[in-house]
Amino acid sequence: MIVGFADVKDIYLGKVKYIGIEKKKDNYCNGSCAGIQYFECAPGYGCLHNIERIIPQSYANGPPSPL
C-alpha cells in the first residue's frame, strides 16, 4: 500500500491527500491523475482514492474509549 500527500499548486487540485494500492488488473489507473504521477505501478493495476473517503476498519465503530 502506498500512502502520500502532495501539495499541488493547481487551481483545480489544491492540496491532494491520496492513498493508492496496487491490485489486480481491472481498471485504467497507473498511479497518475490529471497528468501528475503520484505512485508507479503497471498500467491498469492501480487504485487512487481521496483519504477522506477511506475509513480504516479499526475506526469503523468509533474511537476507542478513554482509560
C-alpha positions in Angstrom: 0.0 0.0 0.0 1.2 3.5 -0.8 0.1 6.5 1.3 1.1 10.0 0.5 0.5 13.7 0.4 1.2 16.2 -2.4 1.0 20.0 -2.2 -0.1 20.8 -5.8 -0.3 24.5 -6.7 -3.0 23.8 -9.2 -6.3 25.7 -9.0 -8.3 22.5 -9.6 -6.5 20.2 -7.3 -5.2 22.2 -4.4 -3.7 20.0 -1.7 -4.0 16.4 -2.6 -4.1 13.6 0.0 -4.2 10.3 -1.6 -4.0 6.6 -0.9 -3.1 4.1 -3.6 -2.9 0.4 -3.7 -1.5 -1.9 -6.4 -4.1 -4.5 -7.2 -5.1 -7.0 -9.9 -5.7 -5.5 -13.3 -9.3 -4.4 -13.8 -9.1 -0.7 -14.4 -7.1 2.0 -16.2 -5.2 3.6 -13.3 -1.4 3.7 -13.4 -0.8 5.9 -10.3 -1.4 9.2 -12.0 -4.2 11.7 -12.1 -4.6 14.8 -14.2 -1.1 14.3 -15.6 0.5 14.1 -12.1 2.3 10.8 -11.2 1.6 10.0 -7.5 3.0 6.4 -7.5 4.3 3.9 -10.0 2.6 0.7 -11.0 1.8 -1.2 -14.1 -1.0 0.4 -16.2 -4.3 -0.9 -15.0 -3.1 -2.2 -11.6 -3.5 1.0 -9.5 -6.3 2.4 -7.4 -6.3 6.1 -6.3 -8.8 7.5 -3.8 -9.2 10.5 -1.6 -8.1 9.8 2.0 -11.3 11.4 3.2 -13.2 8.6 1.6 -11.2 5.9 3.3 -12.2 4.8 6.8 -9.9 2.3 8.5 -11.8 -0.8 9.8 -10.3 -0.1 13.2 -12.2 3.2 13.4 -15.5 1.9 11.9 -17.2 1.7 15.3 -15.8 5.0 16.6 -12.7 5.9 18.5 -11.5 3.8 21.5 -12.9 4.7 24.9 -10.5 6.6 27.2 -9.0 4.6 30.1 
